[in-house]
């Protein structure tokens, strides 16, 4: 990575070198997510060569996705940091920046899907994988574009710790002046690191993040098998190999439109406050697409499916970092995104083999696609009900504070009376006891 600038910024620059970060993230998503999606084109080749059923063959794709989201291995070393860097450079145009950056997945799928099919035909699946491996080496170029940025809010946690008087001020002066207190320095440093580490992950206890995390689990379970089984399903209903690869290309190019348009729209003033609704709407629409997929059994019907699913897939993928930033804040975005993508890992690992087992057991793709669809619809409905409950609670508190905000009820019993004062400040209702003895004597 390039060396960071020494001066700290008050906030994200929303431009400048940030657009180079977007370009780097764009290339990263091509080399990671697009290449991973194209593994589904190898599915039939793997199944034929190794003579295995759907469930066992699906482990190849699911392990790749799981390793990317779960470990610090392979693609994960590039994917998560690149996405987090975009959030550091943009605030006002964050959704648009993420839309452009994440569109690399769609563009890469659009280009690579037919290319991979041609490579398989010309060089077999082994040669095609070698060529893809050489292409993925371009991640080194992407890393060279990443320039860390120092924001003032990044130092906020450390400043808050110093203000907590964990070490008395006099002791701090002694630690600076003398070398005798080196053990105390180590203790203080250890406490500082522990406190800062906890502050970095305290968003885990936020109710909003907990709901988002559970929703992500169901969403990830529903979306993964589609990219694994779309090509095999198309082949099973009589679609040719080139047409099946073309379906992935359509899905990829429409994914781009979903990335950019939803990113641009949700940055508008009229929709910026409704990003959560846009996200759950996109996830719900993809779920409905999966529910209708079993009745689409020819190429002309599968083309509209690829259009619809691809568009809304690009939409919600763009909004995942944006929604996460809205919930936890920019200062915790890197850690929160790491947790969010970590939560993708287990569904990505389990869902393709489970879907393959259902295909092997039932002899049909219907049960697999229905399970995916219901999982994504449930993810959307969970967020919807959580937001409704939050609004109802807020409305109740507002009405309560409006009724009590200008009133003081005084009960005189002896010399003491109580005044109940409601103060509207961040949904809090504060009750104060007031001694009005002197006031009532006047």
N, C-alpha and C positions, 0 to 999 in steps of 0.2 A: 504494500500500500504506500501511497505517497505520504509524506510527512505532514502532520496536522499543522494548521496555522496557530501561531502562538497567541494571538488575540482572541479573547472570548467574545462571542456575539450575544446580544440580548435575546435574540430569537432566530428561528430558521430564516435563511435568506430568501426563500421562495424563488429561486432562480440562480443565475450565475453558474458556478460549477455544479450546482444541483442537477442541471440538465444532463451533464456528463454522468452523474450518478444514475440518473434515470436510464441513460443509454447503456450503462454497464449492467444494470439490473435487467434491462430488456434482453441483453445477450445471455445473461445468466439463466433467465427463464426459458430461453430457446434451448440452451445446452442441457438443461436439467429436466424441466417439466415436459417440454415437447418431445425430447428423446424418450422419456419414460412412457409417455402416451403411445409412442410408436412401437413399443414392445408388444402391444396387442396385435400388431401385424405379424409378429413372429409366433403368435400363439399356436396357430394351426401347424406351422413348421416344427415347432418344439414337440407338439403332441404327436405328430406323425413320426418324427425321427426317434423319439424316446419311447413311443408306444404306451403313453400314460393317459389316465382319464383327465377330465376337466379339473377336478379338485386338486390333484397333484401338480398339474401343469400351471395352475393359477398361482402357486406359491412363488414362481419366478418373478412375476410382476409384483405381487404383494410384498415380497421381501425387499425389492428395490424401493418401493414407496415407503415402507416402514423404516428402512435404514435412513432414508433421507430425512424423515420427520423425527425419528427417535434418537439417533446417535449424533455424534460429532464426526461422522464418517462420510466419506464420499461427497455426494452432492450437498449434504447438509452444511458442509464447511463453506459453501458458496451461497446457497439459496437463502437461508435465514439472515445472515449478515447483510446481504445485498438489499433485501426487502426492508430491513430495519434502517439502513442508511438513507433510503428515500424519505422515510418519516422524519429523520433528523434535519433534512434540508428543506422540507416543505411543510407549510401550515395552512395558509389560505387556499392554495391550489393542491392540497394533498391528494384529494380524490382523483383529480386529473392526472397528477404525476404517477400515482399508482396505476391508473388506467392504462397509461402509455407503457409503463414498465412491465405490467403483468400481461400486456397484449403479446409479448414475445412468445408466450406459450401457444397462443392461437396461430400466430404467423408461422412459428416453427412447425406446428402440426400440419398446417396447410401445405407447407413446402416439403417437409420431410416424409409425409405419409406416402405420396406416390413415388418419391425418390427411393424410399426404403423398399417398396415393392419391386421396383426395377433392379435395385441392388441384389435383392434376394434371387431374382430370376437370373441375373448375370453372374453373380459370385457365390451363390448359396447363402444360407443364413449365417454361416461362420464368417465369410468374407464381408457381408453386410455389417456385422457387429464390429469387425476390425475397423472398417471405414468410419462408422459412427464413433468409435473410440478416439480416432484421430481428430474428428470434428469437435468432440467434447474438450480436447486440449485447449481450445480457444478460451476456456474459463480463466486461464492464466492472464490473458489480455484483459479480461473483465476485471480481475483483481487489481490490475495496475491503475484502473480508473478510480478506484475507491479512495477518497481522501477524507480522513476523519475530520470532524468539525467539533470545536469546543463551544458549548452553549453555557450561559450562566446558570440555567436551571439544572445542569448536570452537577454543579457544585453545591446545589441547594441542600442536598442530604447531608453532606459533610458539614456545612455551616450549621444546620439544625442540630447536629450532634454536639458541636462545640458550644452551642448555646445552652445545652442541657445541664451544664455544671457536673458532668460525670467525674471530672477531676477538678478540684478546687483551683482557683486562679493562682493562688500563691504557689501551689504545687507545680502548676504549669511553668511558672517563672523559674522555679528551682530545676525543673527538668531541662530547661534550656541552658541554665547557667552552669550546672555541675554535671560531671560524668558519673558521680557516685550513684545517681538515681537511675542508671540504665535498666535495672529490673522493672522499675516503675514505668519507664518508657515503654518497655515491651508489653506490660500489662495494659497500659492505656491504649497502645496501638492495637492490641488484640481486641479490646472492648470496642474500639472505634470501628474496626473491620467487621466485627460481628453485628454491631448496630446498623452499619451501612448496608450490610448484606440483607438484614431483616427488612430495612426500609425499602430495599430494592424489590422485595417480593411480598410486601404487605398487601398488594392488590389481590392476592389470592383469597383474602377474607372478604373482599367486596362482594355484596350480593349480586350486583350487576355482572361482575366477571364470572361468578359461579354459574349463573344462568347461561351466559354466553358459552362457557366451557362445556356444559352438558349438551347444549344445542349443537355445538361443533362436533361432538362425538357422533350424534345421530346423522348429521349432515355428511360427515366423512364416510360413515358406513354406507350411506346410500349412493354417493357419487362415484366411488372407486370401481365397482364391478362394471359399470357401463363402459368405461374406457377399455376394460379388459375383454368384454364379451360382445361389443358392438360388431366388430368384424366377423367373429365366428358365428354370431347370430345371423348376420346378413348372408353369410355363405350357406347356412343351414336352410334358409328359405329360398335358395336358388339364385342369389345375386352373385355375379362373377367376382373374381379376385380384384380386378381393377376398379369395378364399381364399389366394392366394399372399402377399398383404400380411398376412393373418392369421397365416400361418406365421412371418413375421418378428416379429409381435407376441408370439406364443407363445414364440419363442426369447428375446425380450427380457425378458418377465416371469419366465420360469424362470431366466434369467441372474441376476436379482435374488436369487432364492432361493439359487442357487449362491454368489453373492457373500457373502451374510450368513451362511448356515449354515456354509460352509467357514471363513469368517473366525472365527466363534464357536467352532467345533469345534477348530480348530488353535490356539486360545488356551487350551484346556483343558490341564491338567497332563499328562494321559495321552497327548495327541497333540502337545504342543508340541515334543517332541524328534524327532518324525517328520514335520515339515513337508515335508522334501524328498520323502519317500515319497508324501505326499498330493498334492504338486505333480505328480510324474511319473505318478502314477495317473490324475489328472484329464486330463493331456495325452494319455496312452495311450488313455483311454476316448473322447476326442474323435476320435483317429485311427481307432479301430475304427468309430465312427459314420460317418465318411467312407467307409470301406471298404465298408460295407453300403448306403450311399445309392443306388448305381445300381440296386439291385433294388427300391427303394421307388418305385413308379410310379403312386401315386394318393394322394388327399388323406388318407384314413384312415391310411395307412401313414406319410405324411410328418409327421403330427402327433406321433406318438411320437418320431420323429427330432428334431424341433424341441425337444421336452421334454428328451431326453437330451443332445443336443449343447449346448443352451443352459445346462443345469445345470452341466456340467463345464467349459464355457467360462468361466462366471462364477467357478467354483472356482479355476482356475489363474490367471486374470487377477488375482484378489485376492491370490494368493500370490506373484506375481512380485516386487513390492516387498519383501515379507516375507522371501522367500528371499534376495534380494539383500542386504538388511540383515543377515541371519544370516551371509552369506559375508564381507562387507567391513566390517561394523560401521556404526553410526549416523553416525559422524563423516564417513565417506566416502560416505554414501548418495546425496547429491545428484549427485555426480560419477558414481558407479556406475550410478545410474538413467539418467543421461544417456547413458552408453555402452550400456546394455542397450536402451534405446529407439532409439538410433542403429542398433544391430544389427538392429532390426526393419525398418529403412528399405529395404535392398536387397531382401530377400524380398518385402516389400509392393509394391515397384516391379515386380519381375520376375514373381512368381507368377501374378497375374491374366491378364496378356497371354499367358504360356506356356499357362495353362489354356485360354484362348480359342483359341489356335492349335491346341491338341489337339482342341478341339471342331470347329473349322473343317476340320481335316485328317481326322478320323475320322468326323465327322458324329454323334458321341455324346459324352455327358458322362462316360462310364465311365472313360476313361483319366485325365481331369482329377481326378476324385474319388479314384481309386485312388492317384495320385501324391501327393495331399494327405494321404491316410490313412497311407501308408507313411512319409511325411516326419515326421508327428507321432509315429507309433509309434517310429521311429528316435530321435527326440529324447528320448522317454521312456526307451527302452532304454539310451541313452548315459549318462544320469544314473544309471540303475539300476546299470549295470556299474561306473561310477566310484565310486558309494557302496559297492558290494560290495568293490572293490579297496581302498578306504580302510579298511574294517572289517577285511579280512584282514590288511592291513599293520599295523594297530593291534593286532590280536590277537597277531600274531607278535611284535611288540615287547614287548607285555605279558608273554607267556610267557617271552621271553628275559630280561627284567629280573627276573621272579619267580624264575627259576632262579639268577640271579647276584646277586640283591639282598643276600643274607645270607652269601654265601660269599666267602672270601679264599683264593686259591691262591698259595702262596709257593714260589718256586723259589730255593734258595740256591746261588749260584755265586760264590764269593769273598765279598766284603763286601756286595754289592748284591743285593736281592731285589725282586720286583715284586708288588704287591698289586693285583688287579683288582677294582674296586668298581663295582657297577652301581647307579645311582641313578635311580629312576623319577620323572621330572619332565618333563611334556609330551612323552612318547614318546622322550625322549633317553636314550641309554646312554652314560655317561661313564666313561672309563678313566683311572685315576690311577696314576702311578708313585710308590712310597713307599720311602724309605730306612729300612729296619728294622734296620740294623746295630747301633745302640745298643740297640734293643729286644731283639734276639736274644742280646746279650751279657749281659742281665740274668738 
